[in-house]
């Protein structure tokens, strides 16, 4: 299927995989019951300052603003739902390397890596999975790229896939920068790198693009939200972590391909259209519509990823 084509797939309602609005609404009910008083007393730990070294001079570990360190430990229990194991790769994929490395703040991290065909000059895709995800979930979206010979790096984050640590916005963003630093250590310059992700991973990809200074070749953002408070409804004021994608979209100048399903009931496609509409007029961009739910029929999502790469090649040649 070429650029501009639609990918057809039936509706699927995603339950606990991702940032569930039902969970956030439950949090709102807790607030009305008085749990907010407890949340205000739940103090999040101070972030650890990242040490900048010569090899990581281009990366940046975002600090957590003071007003977001105050409470909200309870809100994170509802937002982040890590899988405790790495899982298994999509069937039939070629062998991969498991890489162990250290985050900017000393956090133990890991990644799965397919070098692909370096002679093809195809860019490296650094793909971030969504909430309640792990390595296995990442391969459900990138298997088409890997099978086609594209180089792919699948980083894992603190608290996910068996790694220690507690997920927070600042921590995940720091881990994303560590993954981009790893890509450079593997020989991939930023201009040879596409930053991609699905759902929460799409938010992480967009923030990683900006935290790195928009020096990557581009981004592919799949099925993500305008911000966490927009997803939280009545509990929006309690959200410690925000992932304000809308404000970043307004400042995105790097080529970007947006992908969103028409039948997504977890993160409605109005989020994707609103984010896409916020992009500056001169930003090279494309929006791919898939008739899909949030995370079903992964073989079709794999095709969408390949199509998004084709679109990226077209956008960067303009």
Rosetta blueprint (number, residue, H / E / L):
1 X L
2 X L
3 X L
4 X L
5 X L
6 X L
7 X E
8 X E
9 X L
10 X L
11 X L
12 X L
13 X L
14 X L
15 X L
16 X L
17 X L
18 X L
19 X L
20 X L
21 X H
22 X H
23 X H
24 X H
25 X H
26 X H
27 X H
28 X H
29 X H
30 X H
31 X H
32 X H
33 X H
34 X L
35 X H
36 X H
37 X H
38 X H
39 X H
40 X H
41 X L
42 X L
43 X L
44 X L
45 X L
46 X L
47 X L
48 X L
49 X L
50 X L
51 X L
52 X L
53 X L
54 X H
55 X H
56 X H
57 X L
58 X L
59 X L
60 X L
61 X L
62 X L
63 X L
64 X L
65 X L
66 X H
67 X H
68 X H
69 X L
70 X L
71 X L
72 X L
73 X H
74 X H
75 X H
76 X H
77 X H
78 X H
79 X H
80 X L
81 X L
82 X L
83 X L
84 X L
85 X L
86 X L
87 X L
88 X L
89 X L
90 X L
91 X L
92 X L
93 X L
94 X L
95 X L
96 X L
97 X E
98 X E
99 X E
100 X E
101 X E
102 X E
103 X L
104 X L
105 X L
106 X L
107 X L
108 X E
109 X E
110 X E
111 X E
112 X E
113 X E
114 X E
115 X L
116 X L
117 X L
118 X H
119 X H
120 X H
121 X L
122 X L
123 X L
124 X E
125 X E
126 X E
127 X E
128 X E
129 X L
130 X L
131 X L
132 X L
133 X L
134 X L
135 X H
136 X H
137 X H
138 X H
139 X H
140 X H
141 X H
142 X H
143 X H
144 X H
145 X H
146 X H
147 X H
148 X L
149 X L
150 X L
151 X L
152 X E
153 X E
154 X E
155 X E
156 X L
157 X L
158 X L
159 X L
160 X L
161 X L
162 X L
163 X L
164 X L
165 X L
166 X L
167 X L
168 X L
169 X H
170 X H
171 X H
172 X H
173 X H
174 X H
175 X H
176 X H
177 X H
178 X H
179 X H
180 X H
181 X H
182 X H
183 X H
184 X H
185 X H
186 X L
187 X L
188 X L
189 X L
190 X H
191 X H
192 X H
193 X E
194 X E
195 X E
196 X E
197 X E
198 X E
199 X L
200 X H
201 X H
202 X H
203 X H
204 X H
205 X H
206 X H
207 X H
208 X H
209 X H
210 X H
211 X H
212 X L
213 X L
214 X L
215 X L
216 X L
217 X L
218 X E
219 X E
220 X E
221 X E
222 X E
223 X L
224 X L
225 X L
226 X L
227 X L
228 X H
229 X H
230 X H
231 X H
232 X H
233 X H
234 X H
235 X H
236 X H
237 X H
238 X H
239 X L
240 X L
241 X L
242 X L
243 X L
244 X L
245 X H
246 X H
247 X H
248 X H
249 X H
250 X L
251 X L
252 X L
253 X L
254 X L
255 X L
256 X E
257 X E
258 X E
259 X E
260 X E
261 X E
262 X L
263 X L
264 X L
265 X L
266 X L
267 X L
268 X L
269 X H
270 X H
271 X H
272 X H
273 X H
274 X H
275 X H
276 X H
277 X H
278 X H
279 X L
280 X L
281 X L
282 X L
283 X L
284 X L
285 X E
286 X E
287 X E
288 X E
289 X E
290 X E
291 X E
292 X L
293 X L
294 X L
295 X L
296 X L
297 X L
298 X H
299 X H
300 X H
301 X H
302 X H
303 X H
304 X H
305 X H
306 X H
307 X H
308 X H
309 X H
310 X H
311 X H
312 X H
313 X H
314 X H
315 X H
316 X H
317 X L
318 X L
